[in-house]
Amino acid sequence: MTTLAPMRSPCPPGACDCGRDLLLEMPDADLRILLLTREQEKILLARLEQLKDLADLQHLQKRMFEQLGIRVEVSPGFHEVRTMLGIDIQIEELPGLCRKTRKSIPAAIRRSLNNNPEIAFELLNAHDLLRDT
């Protein structure tokens, strides 16, 4: 007897545009995103707020993609980076990903960057923006 992993409960009608129901109806859909329950989302956000360095961020990006199918891109913004708001954090559109989750993941990463500006400097340096300083 196999037990299924708990799936995320549906959002209230009209409150979200995640497309959970459409995702469940598709026969060959990737349902990994629905494994992110609200409790697990809280754990993920807490972990994102406690980043140690750029390698830790990259590791979490890789794990989120492998386990949930969430692709998060973090890079310096197109214009100057004067504050952490200049760091561009994009989440690829993914059916089943809740609207609130799409907003809370970048917010958690920004809080971590504000608490550890060294990570932002590593990110800028990795994109060769601090080459001559």
N, C-alpha and C positions, 0 to 999 in steps of 0.2 A: 504494500500500500504506500503510495507516494503522497506526500503532502505538498501542496502548492504554496508558494511564497505569497504572503499577503500583498494585495494590490491596493493602490491608492483609491480612496473612496472618491466618488464623483463630487465635483464642485456644485454648489447650489445653482439651479437653473438661472441663466442670464447673468451670472456673476463672473463667468470665465469664458474664454474663447479657445480653450485648449484642444478641443476636438477629440476628447476622450472616447465618446460614443462612436464616432466615425472610425477611430483607430481600432476599437474592439470589433467592429464589423468587417474590417479588412481581413481577408483570409491569411495573407502572408506578411502581416504587419510585424514590425519590431516592437514588442511590448515591454522592453526593458525599462522604459521610462515610468511605466505604471508600477514598478517595484519600489519606487521612491515614495514611501508613505510619509505622512506628515511628521511622524516621530523621527523617521530617518532623515527627513529634510532638516529638522532642527539640529540633529547631530552633524550633518554635512555643513550647515551654515556655521555652527560653532567651530568646526575644524577649519573652515576657510578663514575665520577670524583669527586663528592662532597660527598663521603661517610663520615659519622660521626663516626661510630664505627663498630665493627665486627657484631653486631646484625643488623645494617643497611645493611651491605653486605649480610648477610644471608636472610634478608627480601627481598632484590632485587633478589637474586637467586631464592627464592620461587616464587615471582611474575613473573619472566621471564619464569619459567617453567609452571606456571598456565595459563598465558595469551598467551604465544607464543610457548611453548613446548621446549624452549631452556634450556638444563641442563648444568650448569656451575659448575665445581668443583674447589675450591681454597684450596690448602693445601701446607704445606712445601714440598720442593723438596726432592728427594731421598738422595742427598748429602747435605753437609752443606749449611745453609742459611746465606750467608755473606752480600748479597745485596738483593734488591727486585726481582732481576732476579732469585734468588733461590726459590722464591715462585712459585709453579706449578699451572698454570691456564689452565684447560682443558675444551673444549667445545665438548660435545658429537656430533657425526656426525648426521646431520639432513637434510633430503632432503628439498630443498627450502631455506636453509640458505646460503646467499651470502658469497662468499670467503672473501670479504672485511670486512663484518660484523664479520666473524669468527676471524679475526685478530684485529679488532678495539675494541671488547669487552675486551679481555685480556689487551690490551694496555691502555684502560681507567681505568681498575682496578689497573694496575701497577702505573699509574700516581697518582691515589688516595692514594695508599700505600706509594708512595714516598712523597707525601704532608703530610700524616698523618701516620708516622711510628708506632704510638700507635696501629693502627689497625693490623699491621703486628705482633707486640708483642702479641696482644690478640690472633691472629691466632696461633702463635707458642705456646703460653700458653695453648690454647684449645687442642692442640695436644700433650700436656705434654712435650714440648721440653725445657721449661724454669723452670722445676720443682725444680732443685737444685741451681738456681742462686739467 
